[in-house]
Amino acid sequence: MPVYALGDRTPQIHPEAFVHPEAVVIGDVRIGADSTVWPSAVLRGDYGTIIVGERTSIQDGAVVHAVAEYPTVIGSDCVVGHLAHLEGCVVEDGALIGSGSIVLHRARVHSGATVAAGAVVRNGTDVPERALAVGVPATIKPEASDVSSIADGVAIYVANGRRYRDELREL
């Protein structure tokens, strides 16, 4: 898998995490146990720090970046959907970032919240616990997140990561 140090910035990947061989991890990136990083995802900690908690999936084609002023922190038990873009934001434990969505600098997605597919969460936006952020720019719908479906998604990707760690082989 393409994992690169950049100067003194070196990734720290838990041995029980799964990073697909076609994902790219560069610089100051920390990935917790049972987390997964899928094909074509890029986690680039060249200017700032990226922290991914435990049991979090960073799905195919997602881009996670940070800047010196704003680390990107993704908590435990999160789902980051295909082709999402996160930069300089905080995603708390148990949140879902939908496919194709964008979450920008200083935004905070609280526990149990969902950013809908294709939504754009602008700089400094706060998505409260259990809320749904939907649209461009995102508007907030309180108490509209489906927390149980987030937990289901987390469990599926933890199991799939273990399966891939044990069974994936190049032909």
N, C-alpha and C positions, 0 to 999 in steps of 0.2 A: 504494500500500500504506500502511496506517496505521502510520507510524513517527513516534514522538513524542519530543522532548526534554522533560525535566521539570526545570525550573530549569537548573542547570549539568550535569545528567546527560544525555548525548547518546549515542545508539547509534552504534556504529562497525561498519558492514557492508561486508565486502570486496566489491569490484565484481563478483567472479566467484561470489558467493553468490547463491542464489535465495530470495527471500522472497515467498511468494504474496501477491497483492493483498488477500486476506481474512485474512491473519495479522496479529497486532498485536505491535509491538515498541516498548517504552517504556523510556526512561531509560538507565542504564549497562549496555548490552548490547553485547557484542562477538561478531561472527559471522565465522568464517574462510572462506577460499576454498573453493569447491565445496561448501559446506554448504547445506542446504535447510531451509526452514521452510514448512510446508504449511498449507492452509486451516484456519482457526479455532484455530490454535496461538496461544498468548499467552506472550510472554517479557517479564516485567515487572521491570525493574531499578530500581524506585523507591526502595527502602531499601538495597539492596545491589547487588553486581556480579554479572552473569551473563556467563560466558565460554563460547563454543562454538568448538571447534577447527575444523580443516579436514576436509572430506568427511564431515561428521556430518549426519544427518537428524533433524529434529524434526517428527514426523508429525502428521497432522490431529488437532486438538483437544487436543494436549498443553499442559500448563501448566507453565511454568518460572518460579520466583520465587526471590528471595533476601532475606535479612534482613541488617541491618548487620553482625551478628556473624559470619555464615556466608555467604560468596559461594557461588553455584552454579557449579561448573566442570564442563563436559562436554568431554572430550578430543576428539582427532581420531579419525576412522574409527569413530564410534559410531553406533548406531541407537537412537533413542528412539521407541518405538511409539505408535500412536494412543491418545489419551486418557490418556497417562501424566502423572504429577504429580511434579516434582522440586523440592525446596526446601532450600537450604542444605546441599547435599551435593556430593561429588566423584565424578565418573564418569571413570575413567581411559581412555586410548586403547584402542580396539578392543573396547569393551564394548557389550552390548545391554540395553536397558531395555524390557521387554515391554509390550504394549498393556494399558492399564488398571492398570498397576502404580503404586506410590507409593514414592518414596525420600525420606526425611526428613533433618532437620538432623544434621550431623556424620557421616552415613553415608558410607562409601567403597566404591565398586564398582571393584575392581581390573581391570587389563587382561585382556581375554579372558573376563571373567565375564559371566554372563547373569542378569538379574532376570526371572523368568518372568512371563507375562501374569497380571495380577490380584494379584501378590504385594505385600506391604507390608513394606518394609525400614524398620524403626523407627530412631529417633534413635540415633546412635552405632554402628550395626551395621557390621561390616567384612565385605565379600564378597570372599574371596581370589581371586587370579588363577585363571582357568579354572573357577571354581566356579559352581554354579547356586543361586540363591536362589528358593525356591518356597514359596507358602502365605501364610497370614495368622495370626500374624506369620510372616515368612519364616524358613525353616530353610535351612541351608547344606548342599549336596551337593557335596563336593570333586570336582574334576576332571570335572564333569558338563556343562560348557558346550561347545557345538559351535562352536569358533572359526572353522572354515571357513564355516559358514553366516552368521556375523556379517560376514565379509569379503564374501560374496556379496551380502548385503543392502546393505552400504556401496556396492558397485559399482553396483547397480541404482539406488540413489537419486542417486548422482552423475550417472549417465547421464540419469536422468529430470529432474533439475534443469536440466541443460544443454538438454534437449529443451524443457522448459517456458520457459526463458529465451528460446529462439529461436522457439518456435511458439505460445505461449499468446496468445490474443487474445479480447477481450470481444466478444460479439455483441449 
